[in-house]
Amino acid sequence: MNDEALARAVEALRGATEVAVLTGAGVSAESGVPTFRGSGGLWRGRRAVDLATPEAFARDPTLVWQFYEERRRNLEPLAPNPAHRVLAAWQDRFPAYTLITQNVDGLHHAAGARGVLELHGNIWRVRCTACGLEREDRTVPFPALPPRCAACGGLERPCVVWFGENLPEDAFEAASRAAATADVLVVVGTSAVVYPAAGLVTMAAHCGATVIEVNPEPSALAGEATVLLRGPAGVVLPELDARLFGGGKGDGG
Ligand code: OAD
């Protein structure tokens, strides 16, 4: 990791009152969660974009649930890594702090983060397509697919944002406000090609924030980042945290 870039990131964060963080699949990579654009794999010969849609669910809810159930089974044993823990610890370090994620894996919450803005939903929540009742459910596997609403018997769906659907309004509004007022936006492990989430970076940059990117590879936002920290999040963030607040903080939870 470039020491000069690290020093610039430390300086920007030291002077910051409002800090926002936007994470993508890369923050969970060291926990064992595959990234989207890295793997490029098919599931039973189908692409994720052909399964994660309202049309696919209307056509074959069991098939769509089998896809999500496999993801839930793979995620179940995974634990937060040092990057998640640092980002959770920062909520008690900065006067104003907003953690925004595109991930549905729930690992920020598992690391102790509170009030995470989940722009793409959460795979551990389900919502009734008939009455709208939403609940957390960590059952893997479900006794029968698709699961049914205990209140009305309607079909339940995973509480994740599918292709062609809008982001949850409250979460996106809160994220937009945080991006617009942040002194520093830290962007961790996202290819920054999926909108409107990626647009938060442009908004923050236009509103005067210092944008710090943590990613081992170049991403679509290279031009917008003020400081590039090239390396895995599980290494870079603990190092940044140690420089800011002294060794070992956020690494014990
Ligand atoms: P991507 O798979 O597009 O990008 C993952 C990024 O993480 C890449 O830029 C990698 O270089 C980086 N990366 C890999 N390992 C890393 C590590 N150890 N530390 C830091 N970065 C690392 O995932 P997202 O940008 O999150 O949407 O994808 C955005 C959205 O596309 C997802 O939320 C999902 C998908 O369609 C929905 O589900 C709606």
Residues whose N, C-alpha, C, O or C-beta is under 5 A from the ligand:
A	BS01	OAD	G24 A25 G26 V27 A29 E30 T35 F36 R37 G38 Q102 N103 H120 V161 G189 T190 S191 A192 V194 V214 N215 P216 E217 P218 S219 G231 P232 A233
